[in-house]
């Protein structure tokens, strides 16, 4: 069992930055593949960024060059550094941990990009 708790969301102006954190507890963190997803109002949840247990990363085309995912296994934490934020980045951001057949989600944190 893994518990995930996101933090770091909030209101930011276009062009600004935020860093999301997701703290995990309850299991061996380093073996999980981790991801950040987001869901905007009225839209489906989508993958933003992912990092494997080995440290390989991939990003949605819409955030490449602006967002960076990283993990600190010693702190059981995964991060999402978001730069050059745009209004279309507004969404609830969710942390995810996967290791087949296990699949865990956090409760989400709201990110609003608006002037």
C-alpha positions as MATLAB code, in Angstrom:
seq = 'XXXXXXXXXXXXXXXXXXXXXXXXXXXXXXXXXXXXXXXXXXXXXXXXXXXXXXXXXXXXXXXXXXXXXXXXXXXXXXXXXXXXXXXXXXXXXXXXXXXXXXXXXXXXXXXXXXX';
ca = [
       0.000    0.000    0.000;
       1.239    3.490   -0.941;
      -0.186    6.782    0.247;
       0.504    9.832   -1.909;
       0.082   13.447   -0.787;
       0.555   16.315   -3.239;
       1.426   19.880   -2.317;
       2.641   23.071   -3.958;
      -0.340   24.042   -6.058;
      -1.807   27.520   -6.119;
      -2.506   30.611   -8.179;
       0.246   31.942  -10.415;
       0.420   34.514  -13.180;
       1.163   33.489  -16.772;
       4.898   33.056  -17.234;
       5.380   32.156  -13.585;
       6.656   28.988  -11.951;
       5.479   26.449   -9.411;
       6.997   23.299   -7.980;
       4.679   20.471   -7.063;
       5.738   17.817   -4.572;
       4.287   14.400   -3.923;
       5.309   12.638   -0.735;
       4.836    8.882   -0.523;
       4.607    6.577    2.424;
       3.840    2.980    3.114;
       5.979    1.010    0.694;
       9.305    0.780   -1.106;
       9.170    4.017   -3.076;
      12.137    3.385   -5.377;
      10.539    0.445   -7.209;
       7.572    2.419   -8.515;
       7.202    4.227  -11.795;
       5.876    7.696  -10.994;
       3.836   10.197  -12.910;
       2.063   13.518  -12.794;
      -1.324   13.759  -14.460;
      -3.722   16.649  -14.760;
      -7.408   17.110  -15.318;
      -8.868   20.392  -16.460;
     -12.521   21.214  -15.950;
     -14.637   19.263  -18.412;
     -11.677   17.354  -19.841;
     -10.202   13.905  -19.419;
      -7.247   13.256  -17.176;
      -3.995   13.327  -19.129;
      -0.397   12.362  -18.494;
       1.887   15.360  -17.996;
       5.197   13.720  -17.113;
       6.510   10.364  -15.958;
       9.712    8.967  -14.496;
      10.565    5.293  -14.271;
      12.173    3.518  -11.356;
      15.402    3.744  -13.369;
      15.107    7.494  -13.858;
      13.963    7.643  -17.501;
      11.530   10.471  -18.176;
       8.906   11.364  -20.735;
       6.667   14.380  -21.172;
       3.502   15.433  -22.906;
       4.296   17.512  -25.981;
       2.434   20.463  -24.473;
       4.869   20.743  -21.542;
       8.200   19.717  -23.094;
      10.869   22.270  -22.365;
       8.805   23.891  -19.605;
       8.201   21.153  -17.021;
      10.705   18.860  -15.332;
       9.900   15.735  -13.340;
      12.368   14.395  -10.805;
      12.417   11.964   -7.902;
      14.276   11.742   -4.622;
      14.069    8.152   -3.429;
      15.768    8.998   -0.136;
      12.919   11.402    0.643;
      10.187    9.271   -0.975;
       9.206   12.309   -3.014;
       8.544   13.100   -6.652;
       8.578   16.661   -7.956;
       7.213   18.561  -10.909;
       8.956   21.837  -11.653;
       6.689   23.934  -13.854;
       8.086   26.999  -15.601;
       6.657   29.424  -18.153;
       3.168   28.523  -17.043;
       0.255   29.214  -19.365;
      -3.470   29.595  -18.660;
      -4.032   26.258  -20.408;
      -1.946   24.571  -17.683;
      -4.780   25.271  -15.241;
      -5.976   21.953  -13.845;
      -5.989   19.658  -10.855;
      -2.638   17.859  -10.812;
      -2.449   14.292   -9.536;
       0.505   12.187   -8.495;
       0.544    8.517   -9.526;
       2.651    5.503   -8.548;
       2.541    2.308  -10.566;
       4.048   -1.132  -10.335;
       1.916   -3.723  -12.071;
      -0.683   -4.621  -10.910;
      -0.578   -1.843   -8.302;
      -1.758    1.666   -9.139;
      -1.994    4.489   -6.569;
      -3.248    8.073   -6.804;
      -2.984   11.158   -4.663;
      -5.903   13.446   -3.906;
      -4.784   16.171   -6.307;
      -3.656   19.773   -6.017;
      -5.154   22.707   -7.891;
      -2.969   24.799  -10.187;
      -4.511   27.983  -11.568;
      -2.659   30.157  -14.068;
      -4.352   33.511  -14.394;
      -3.615   37.203  -14.366;
];
